[in-house]
Amino acid sequence: MTSAENMEKRLEELERDYADLMERVRDLELQVGQLTERNLHGSCSSCSLQ
């Protein structure tokens, strides 16, 4: 395999890894949004956004 082929293969792997990471970030953002929403609807005595 030439170094150019190696680099191309590595790039494809990185792109896949990046796509996976972005998917996980989106999932985490959704979870954080849900938790924040739940906390805001909960008791507002401990909430600093009164």
C-alpha positions in Angstrom: 0.0 0.0 0.0 1.4 3.4 -0.9 1.5 6.2 1.7 -1.3 8.0 -0.2 -3.5 4.9 0.1 -2.7 4.7 3.8 -3.6 8.3 4.3 -6.9 7.9 2.4 -7.8 4.9 4.5 -6.9 6.7 7.7 -9.0 9.7 6.6 -12.0 7.4 6.0 -11.6 6.0 9.5 -11.3 9.5 11.0 -14.5 10.6 9.2 -16.4 7.6 10.5 -15.1 8.2 14.1 -16.1 11.9 13.7 -19.6 11.0 12.6 -20.0 8.6 15.5 -18.8 11.3 17.9 -21.2 13.9 16.5 -24.1 11.4 16.9 -23.1 10.9 20.6 -22.9 14.7 21.1 -26.4 15.1 19.7 -27.7 12.3 22.1 -26.0 14.0 25.0 -27.4 17.4 24.0 -30.9 15.9 24.0 -30.4 14.3 27.4 -29.1 17.6 28.8 -32.1 19.4 27.3 -34.5 16.9 28.9 -32.8 17.2 32.3 -32.8 21.0 32.2 -36.4 21.0 31.3 -37.3 18.5 34.1 -35.3 20.6 36.6 -37.1 23.8 35.6 -40.5 22.2 36.0 -39.4 20.8 39.3 -39.1 22.8 42.5 -38.1 26.4 41.8 -37.0 27.1 45.4 -33.6 25.8 44.5 -33.7 27.3 41.0 -31.6 30.3 40.4 -33.8 31.4 37.4 -36.6 32.8 39.6 
